[in-house]
Amino acid sequence: MSKGMRITFLGGGNMAAALVGGLVERGFSGADIQVVDLQAANREALASRFGVRAVESVDDEALGCDVLVLAVKPQQMKAAVAPIAGRLSQQVVVSIAAGLRLDDIGRWLGGYRRLVRSMPNTPALIGAGVTGLYADPSVDERGREAAGRILEAVGSVVWIADEAKMDAVTAVSGSGPAYVFHFIEALEAAGTGLGFDVPTARKLAIDTVLGAAKLAASSPDAPGVLRERVTSKGGTTEAALASMAASGVFDAIVKAVGAAEARGRELGEQLGKD
């Protein structure tokens, strides 16, 4: 599917707006994009900003697309897709709703299987996200490519071979920004505790995390190797890392991500109930 592929978004909230903006920025025409949203303010904003067709409910023109992106909240999905059940033909349907399993979405769509499940994270709102994707076996390579190109409009993508691992994607990268924000909070608090004012402590914390992440992304070496290079024997960094180790910080983070993965599986079961 080329840049001329027709894309319809069911839902016009923040993530959908980020995807539409990213697609237009990458050369997709607003004329090939449609948005279905109940909120007039969302429709007006997207239509005026990107030149997309924005409507209140799904009509035949909205369904005349190559890819349908389900961008409504998980709790609203069953009701949102009810009007299109049995009306799909060969569209690739991409869900960006956290936790919802393809079996449940497919059932709500009347047994439709050309489905892709994705888990973008909030940095996608500024084009710096990472998205895990899983495609039902019925989706061909062309359909996978189309789904990938849409999510690449807001960052990088990682294909997952087993849908059961999507809860782990949610735990690591979907919830991951919150872990990083929490670390920044702690680093800022440490800075203010050492006498800096809040703006200075916050800048030191945020720019340190930003720079370290960029260095890790650009280096062929594992994060552990980079850590070792910063850690001089008997130095300040070694003292800080020894304190973290004594407090069980590393293990606590691993355990926390496991808790998030377990909760993701629970939510998937709850959300999929009829």
Secondary structure, DSSP 8 states (H G I E B T S, - for coil): --TT--EEEE--SHHHHHHHHHHHHTT--GGGEEEE-S-HHHHHHHHHHH--EEESS--HHHHS-SEEEE-S-GGGHHHHHGGGTT--SS-EEEE--TT--HHHHHHHTTS---EEEEE--GGGGGT-EEEEEEE-TTS-HHHHHHHHHHHGGGEEEEE-S-GGGHHHHIIIIISHHHHHHHHHHHHHHHHHHTT--HHHHHHHHHHHHHHHHHHHHH-SS-HHHHHHHH--TTSHHHHHHHHHHHHTHHHHHHHHHHHHHHHHHHHHHHHT--
